């Protein structure tokens, strides 16, 4: 089963960085309709091969709250999908804290 069943929409962005071939890629999986609502953010750092997955809420005028985070070096696609799915499935306990 794909993690696509667990989020509302997905957005991918490349964060500009001035040092040559080094890239930071950020993928956001929105779990609520509001872009500042509960979401899973996956940040990939090309130089180190590290991937950071965070479950966050807020932004904009609301202070961003990080509920949980996990970092992994050189993950396989399966490992990353498993972490994203785990964060999405377990996010229900944080929806109550976010007031939604």
N, C-alpha and C positions, 0 to 999 in steps of 0.2 A: 504494500500500500504506500502510495506517495504522500509526502508531507503537504501536497497541494490541497488536500481536503481539510487542512487545519487552519488555514489563514484566508483572509478576505482578498488581499491583493499583495503583489510583490513589486518592489522597485529596486533597480540596480543603478549604482552611480560609481564613477571613478573619481577619487579625490585627487585633485592636481597636486603634484609634488615636484619640486624643482631639481631634484638630483637624478638626472639621467633616466635610466630604465626602471628605477624603483617606482612601484605603483601600490596604491592602496585602493582596494575595491570594496565597496560597501553594498550589501544586499539587505533590504528591509522587508520583513514579512509582517504585514499589518494584521493584527488580531481583532481590531475594532475599527469602525468606520472613520473615526477621527484620526488624522495623521499624527496627532500628539497623544493618542490613546495607547493602549498596551500593544507592544510590538516586539518582535525578535529581530535584532540587528546582528548581521554576520559581517565582520571586517576581516579582509584578507590582506596580509602584508607580504608583498612579493619578495623582498630582500631576505627575510628570515624564514619564509614559508609558514609563518604562524597564522592561525585563524582564531579569532576571538568571537564567541557567541554570547550575546547579552539579551536578557529579557528586561525591557525598560518601559517606563511610562512617563509622559510629560514632555516638556520642551516648550519653546515659545515663551508664553507668559507664565507657564507652570514650571516649577523647578523639576528637572529631570530626575527620576528615581530609578536606580538600577536595582532590580530585585535579585537577579542571580546572573552569574557570568561563568564561562568556561573557556579555557584556552587550550589549543592543541597544535602541535607542530607537525607539519606535513600530513594532514589527515587524508584518508581515502574518501571518496565520494560517499560511500556507505556510512562511514563513521560520522561524517558531517550531517548527512540526512537524518541519522538516528538522533543526534543531539538536537537538531532543529525540531524534529517531531516531538521529542521529549519535552522541550521547552513549550511548544504549542499546546500539547495535550495537558501539561501540568499548569498552564497559565490560568485556569479557572480559579485557582485559589488566590491569585493576585488580582483578578478582576474585582473581587469584593473589596480589596484594599484600595483600588483605584477609583472606587465610587461608581462603577458601571455595572 
